[in-house]
């Protein structure tokens, strides 16, 4: 397995050649496939909005589908 860190997210390439991004919140690890075998494409996909999504999840502004989403305005109030 090949591992690279990129903007606070762990990129891991498994034996199948596909890159996955990993991040951890409260000791729980989340991973998702980027469906590419090239590191440049994986980084481009993260830059296209996934980095923002991960940061929102880490701040608690957007949690998984099971729980309700909280807007920034609600979080400030």
DSSP file (Angstrom, degrees, kcal/mol; ACC not computed):
  #  RESIDUE AA STRUCTURE BP1 BP2  ACC     N-H-->O    O-->H-N    N-H-->O    O-->H-N    TCO  KAPPA ALPHA  PHI   PSI    X-CA   Y-CA   Z-CA
    1    1 A X              0   0    0      0, 0.0     2,-0.5     0, 0.0    13,-0.2   0.000 360.0 360.0 360.0 133.7    0.0    0.0    0.0
    2    2 A X  E     -A   13   0A   0     11,-1.8    11,-3.0     2,-0.0     2,-0.4  -0.882 360.0-165.9-102.3 132.3    1.3    3.4   -0.9
    3    3 A X  E     +A   12   0A   0     -2,-0.5     2,-0.3     9,-0.2     9,-0.2  -0.968  11.0 172.7-123.7 132.9    0.4    6.3    1.5
    4    4 A X  E     -A   11   0A   0      7,-2.9     7,-4.2    -2,-0.4     2,-0.4  -0.994  24.4-136.3-134.5 143.2    0.7   10.0    0.8
    5    5 A X  E     +A   10   0A   0     -2,-0.3     2,-0.3     5,-0.2     5,-0.2  -0.824  24.7 176.8 -96.4 138.0   -0.5   13.0    2.9
    6    6 A X  E >   -A    9   0A   0      3,-2.8     3,-1.5    -2,-0.4    -2,-0.0  -0.893  66.9 -26.1-146.3 112.1   -2.2   15.8    1.1
    7    7 A X  T 3  S-     0   0    0     -2,-0.3     3,-0.1     1,-0.3    -2,-0.0   0.873 126.1 -47.6  52.8  43.1   -3.8   18.9    2.8
    8    8 A X  T 3  S+     0   0    0      1,-0.2     2,-0.4    15,-0.0    -1,-0.3   0.507 118.8 106.7  82.0   4.5   -4.4   16.9    6.0
    9    9 A X  E <   -A    6   0A   0     -3,-1.5    -3,-2.8    14,-0.1     2,-0.5  -0.937  68.1-127.1-118.0 140.5   -6.0   13.9    4.3
   10   10 A X  E     -AB   5  22A   0     12,-1.9    12,-2.9    -2,-0.4     2,-0.5  -0.742  18.9-159.1 -86.8 124.5   -4.3   10.6    3.9
   11   11 A X  E     -AB   4  21A   0     -7,-4.2    -7,-2.9    -2,-0.5     2,-0.4  -0.910  12.8-172.8-102.1 127.9   -4.3    9.2    0.3
   12   12 A X  E     -AB   3  20A   0      8,-2.7     8,-2.5    -2,-0.5     2,-0.6  -0.978  15.5-155.5-127.3 132.6   -3.8    5.5    0.1
   13   13 A X  E     -AB   2  19A   0    -11,-3.0   -11,-1.8    -2,-0.4     6,-0.2  -0.924  19.2-158.0-107.0 118.3   -3.3    3.4   -3.0
   14   14 A X    >   -     0   0    0      4,-1.8     3,-2.3    -2,-0.6   -12,-0.0  -0.239  37.4 -88.2 -88.3 178.4   -4.4   -0.3   -2.6
   15   15 A X  T 3  S+     0   0    0      1,-0.3    -1,-0.1     2,-0.1    -2,-0.0   0.773 124.2  64.3 -59.7 -28.2   -3.3   -3.4   -4.5
   16   16 A X  T 3  S-     0   0    0      2,-0.1    -1,-0.3     1,-0.1     3,-0.1   0.555 114.1-117.7 -74.2  -4.8   -6.1   -2.8   -7.0
   17   17 A X  S <  S+     0   0    0     -3,-2.3     2,-0.2     1,-0.3    -2,-0.1   0.291  71.9 128.6  90.9 -10.6   -4.3    0.4   -8.0
   18   18 A X        -     0   0    0     17,-0.1    -4,-1.8     1,-0.0     2,-0.3  -0.552  55.5-128.0 -84.2 144.4   -7.1    2.8   -7.0
   19   19 A X  E     -B   13   0A   0     17,-2.4    15,-3.0    -2,-0.2    16,-0.5  -0.714  24.2-171.6 -89.9 140.0   -6.5    5.7   -4.7
   20   20 A X  E     -BC  12  33A   0     -8,-2.5    -8,-2.7    -2,-0.3     2,-0.4  -0.949  16.8-135.6-125.2 147.3   -8.7    6.2   -1.6
   21   21 A X  E     -BC  11  32A   0     11,-2.5    11,-1.6    -2,-0.3     2,-0.4  -0.900  21.3-167.5-105.1 140.6   -8.9    9.2    0.7
   22   22 A X  E     +BC  10  31A   0    -12,-2.9   -12,-1.9    -2,-0.4     2,-0.3  -0.941  11.2 169.0-123.0 141.9   -9.0    8.6    4.4
   23   23 A X  E     - C   0  30A   0      7,-1.9     7,-3.0    -2,-0.4     2,-0.4  -0.980  20.9-139.5-148.0 156.6   -9.8   11.0    7.3
   24   24 A X  E     - C   0  29A   0     -2,-0.3     2,-0.4     5,-0.2     5,-0.2  -0.950  14.8-179.2-123.3 134.2  -10.4   10.5   10.9
   25   25 A X  E >  S- C   0  28A   0      3,-2.5     3,-1.6    -2,-0.4    -2,-0.0  -0.986  78.2 -16.4-131.2 121.6  -13.0   12.2   13.2
   26   26 A X  T 3  S-     0   0    0     -2,-0.4    -1,-0.1     1,-0.3     3,-0.1   0.915 127.9 -52.8  49.8  51.0  -13.1   11.2   16.9
   27   27 A X  T 3  S+     0   0    0      1,-0.2     2,-0.5    -3,-0.0    -1,-0.3   0.601 114.0 118.4  63.6  14.8  -11.1    8.1   16.3
   28   28 A X  E <   -C   25   0A   0     -3,-1.6    -3,-2.5     2,-0.0     2,-0.4  -0.958  55.3-145.9-112.0 125.5  -13.4    6.9   13.6
   29   29 A X  E     -C   24   0A   0     -2,-0.5     2,-0.4    -5,-0.2    -5,-0.2  -0.744  11.9-167.5 -97.0 134.7  -11.9    6.5   10.1
   30   30 A X  E     -C   23   0A   0     -7,-3.0    -7,-1.9    -2,-0.4     2,-0.3  -0.923   8.1-179.6-116.1 143.3  -13.8    7.3    6.9
   31   31 A X  E     +C   22   0A   0     -2,-0.4     2,-0.3    -9,-0.2    -9,-0.2  -0.993   7.2 177.9-143.2 151.7  -12.6    6.3    3.5
   32   32 A X  E     -C   21   0A   0    -11,-1.6   -11,-2.5    -2,-0.3     2,-0.2  -0.987  31.2-110.5-152.7 143.8  -13.9    6.7   -0.1
   33   33 A X  E     -C   20   0A   0     -2,-0.3   -13,-0.3   -13,-0.2    -2,-0.0  -0.485  10.5-160.6 -75.7 141.3  -12.5    5.7   -3.5
   34   34 A X        -     0   0    0    -15,-3.0   -14,-0.1     2,-0.2    -1,-0.1   0.409  34.6-133.0 -96.4  -1.4  -11.4    8.4   -5.9
   35   35 A X        +     0   0    0    -16,-0.5     2,-0.3     1,-0.2   -15,-0.1   0.856  68.2 104.5  52.0  44.6  -11.7    5.9   -8.8
   36   36 A X        -     0   0    0    -17,-0.4   -17,-2.4     1,-0.1    -2,-0.2  -0.988  59.0-154.3-147.2 153.6   -8.4    6.8  -10.3
   37   37 A X  S    S+     0   0    0     -2,-0.3     2,-0.4   -19,-0.2    -1,-0.1   0.427  74.8  85.7-104.6  -2.0   -5.0    5.1  -10.4
   38   38 A X     >  -     0   0    0      1,-0.1     4,-2.0   -19,-0.1     5,-0.1  -0.866  67.5-147.1-107.2 132.5   -3.0    8.3  -10.9
   39   39 A X  H  > S+     0   0    0     -2,-0.4     4,-2.4     1,-0.2     5,-0.2   0.862  99.4  56.0 -64.6 -35.9   -1.9   10.5   -7.9
   40   40 A X  H  > S+     0   0    0      1,-0.2     4,-1.9     2,-0.2    -1,-0.2   0.906 109.2  46.0 -62.7 -41.8   -2.3   13.7   -9.9
   41   41 A X  H  > S+     0   0    0      2,-0.2     4,-2.3     1,-0.2    -1,-0.2   0.875 110.5  54.1 -67.9 -37.3   -5.9   12.9  -10.7
   42   42 A X  H  X S+     0   0    0     -4,-2.0     4,-2.0     1,-0.2    -2,-0.2   0.925 110.0  46.5 -62.7 -44.3   -6.6   12.0   -7.1
   43   43 A X  H  X S+     0   0    0     -4,-2.4     4,-2.2     1,-0.2    -1,-0.2   0.879 110.9  52.7 -65.7 -37.7   -5.2   15.3   -5.9
   44   44 A X  H  X S+     0   0    0     -4,-1.9     4,-1.3     2,-0.2    -1,-0.2   0.897 108.2  50.6 -64.5 -40.0   -7.2   17.2   -8.5
   45   45 A X  H  <>S+     0   0    0     -4,-2.3     5,-0.9     1,-0.2    -1,-0.2   0.896 110.0  50.1 -65.2 -39.3  -10.4   15.4   -7.4
   46   46 A X  I ><>S+     0   0    0     -4,-2.0     5,-2.5     1,-0.2     3,-1.0   0.900 110.2  50.5 -64.2 -39.4   -9.7   16.4   -3.7
   47   47 A X  I 3<5S+     0   0    0     -4,-2.2    -1,-0.2     1,-0.2    -2,-0.2   0.758  94.7  74.4 -68.1 -24.2   -9.2   20.0   -4.8
   48   48 A X  I 3<5S-     0   0    0     -4,-1.3    -1,-0.2    -3,-0.2    -2,-0.1   0.301 132.3 -60.5 -78.6  13.2  -12.5   20.1   -6.7
   49   49 A X  I <>5S+     0   0    0     -3,-1.0     4,-1.9     0, 0.0    -2,-0.1   0.197 113.8  98.3 135.6 -18.7  -14.5   20.2   -3.5
   50   50 A X  I  ><S+     0   0    0     -5,-0.9     4,-2.6    -4,-0.2     5,-0.2   0.867  83.7  57.0 -68.6 -34.1  -13.8   17.1   -1.4
   51   51 A X  H  ><S+     0   0    0     -5,-2.5     4,-2.3     1,-0.2    -1,-0.2   0.931 108.5  47.3 -60.1 -44.9  -11.3   19.0    0.8
   52   52 A X  H  > S+     0   0    0     -6,-0.3     4,-2.3     1,-0.2    -1,-0.2   0.901 111.3  51.1 -62.8 -41.2  -14.0   21.5    1.7
   53   53 A X  H  X S+     0   0    0     -4,-1.9     4,-2.2     2,-0.2    -2,-0.2   0.922 110.4  48.3 -62.8 -44.6  -16.5   18.7    2.4
   54   54 A X  H  X S+     0   0    0     -4,-2.6     4,-2.4     1,-0.2    -1,-0.2   0.905 111.3  50.6 -62.8 -41.3  -14.0   16.9    4.7
   55   55 A X  H  X S+     0   0    0     -4,-2.3     4,-1.8     2,-0.2    -1,-0.2   0.888 109.5  50.6 -64.9 -38.4  -13.3   20.1    6.5
   56   56 A X  H  X>S+     0   0    0     -4,-2.3     5,-2.3     2,-0.2     6,-1.0   0.900 110.8  49.4 -64.3 -39.9  -17.0   20.8    7.0
   57   57 A X  H ><5S+     0   0    0     -4,-2.2     3,-1.0     1,-0.2    -2,-0.2   0.916 109.3  51.7 -64.8 -42.3  -17.4   17.3    8.4
   58   58 A X  H 3<5S+     0   0    0     -4,-2.4    -1,-0.2     1,-0.3    -2,-0.2   0.846 108.8  51.0 -63.8 -33.5  -14.5   17.8   10.8
   59   59 A X  H 3<5S-     0   0    0     -4,-1.8    -1,-0.3    -5,-0.2    -2,-0.2   0.577 116.2-116.1 -79.1  -8.8  -16.1   21.0   12.0
   60   60 A X  T <<5S+     0   0    0     -3,-1.0     3,-0.2    -4,-0.6    -3,-0.2   0.599  84.5 118.2  85.7  10.7  -19.4   19.2   12.7
   61   61 A X  S   <S+     0   0    0     -5,-2.3     9,-1.1     1,-0.3     2,-0.4   0.727  81.9  26.3 -83.2 -21.1  -21.2   21.3   10.1
   62   62 A X  S    S+     0   0    0     -6,-1.0    -1,-0.3     7,-0.2    -2,-0.2  -0.888  74.6 177.4-144.0 109.9  -22.1   18.3    7.9
   63   63 A X        -     0   0    0     -2,-0.4    -5,-0.0     5,-0.3    -6,-0.0  -0.465  43.0 -62.7-104.3 178.1  -22.3   14.8    9.5
   64   64 A X    >   -     0   0    0     -2,-0.2     3,-1.0     1,-0.1    -1,-0.3   0.104  57.5 -92.9 -57.4 173.8  -23.2   11.5    7.8
   65   65 A X  T 3  S+     0   0    0      1,-0.2    -1,-0.1    -3,-0.1     4,-0.1   0.726 118.5  69.2 -62.8 -22.9  -26.6   10.9    6.2
   66   66 A X  T 3  S+     0   0    0      2,-0.1    -1,-0.2     0, 0.0     2,-0.2   0.846  99.3  50.5 -67.3 -33.6  -28.0    9.4    9.4
   67   67 A X  S <  S-     0   0    0     -3,-1.0    -4,-0.1     1,-0.1     2,-0.1  -0.623  95.2 -91.7-108.6 165.2  -28.0   12.7   11.3
   68   68 A X        -     0   0    0     -2,-0.2     2,-0.3     1,-0.1    -5,-0.3  -0.368  40.2-117.2 -71.6 150.0  -29.4   16.1   10.5
   69   69 A X        -     0   0    0     -7,-0.1     2,-0.5    -4,-0.1    -7,-0.2  -0.680  22.2-148.0 -88.5 143.3  -27.2   18.6    8.8
   70   70 A X        -     0   0    0     -9,-1.1     2,-0.1    -2,-0.3     0, 0.0  -0.940   9.4-139.7-112.8 129.4  -26.4   21.8   10.6
   71   71 A X     >  -     0   0    0     -2,-0.5     4,-2.1     1,-0.1     5,-0.2  -0.415  25.5-112.4 -81.4 164.1  -25.9   25.1    8.7
   72   72 A X  H  > S+     0   0    0      1,-0.2     4,-2.0     2,-0.2     5,-0.2   0.885 118.3  55.0 -62.6 -38.4  -23.1   27.5    9.6
   73   73 A X  H  > S+     0   0    0      1,-0.2     4,-2.1     2,-0.2    -1,-0.2   0.923 109.2  46.5 -61.3 -44.7  -25.8   30.0   10.8
   74   74 A X  H  4 S+     0   0    0      1,-0.2    -1,-0.2     2,-0.2    -2,-0.2   0.873 110.4  53.7 -64.8 -36.6  -27.3   27.5   13.1
   75   75 A X  H  < S+     0   0    0     -4,-2.1    -1,-0.2     1,-0.2    -2,-0.2   0.860 109.3  48.4 -66.9 -35.1  -23.9   26.5   14.5
   76   76 A X  H  <        0   0    0     -4,-2.0    -2,-0.2     1,-0.2    -1,-0.2   0.901 360.0 360.0 -72.5 -40.9  -23.1   30.2   15.3
   77   77 A X     <        0   0    0     -4,-2.1    -1,-0.2    -5,-0.2    -2,-0.2   0.507 360.0 360.0 -65.9 360.0  -26.4   30.8   17.0
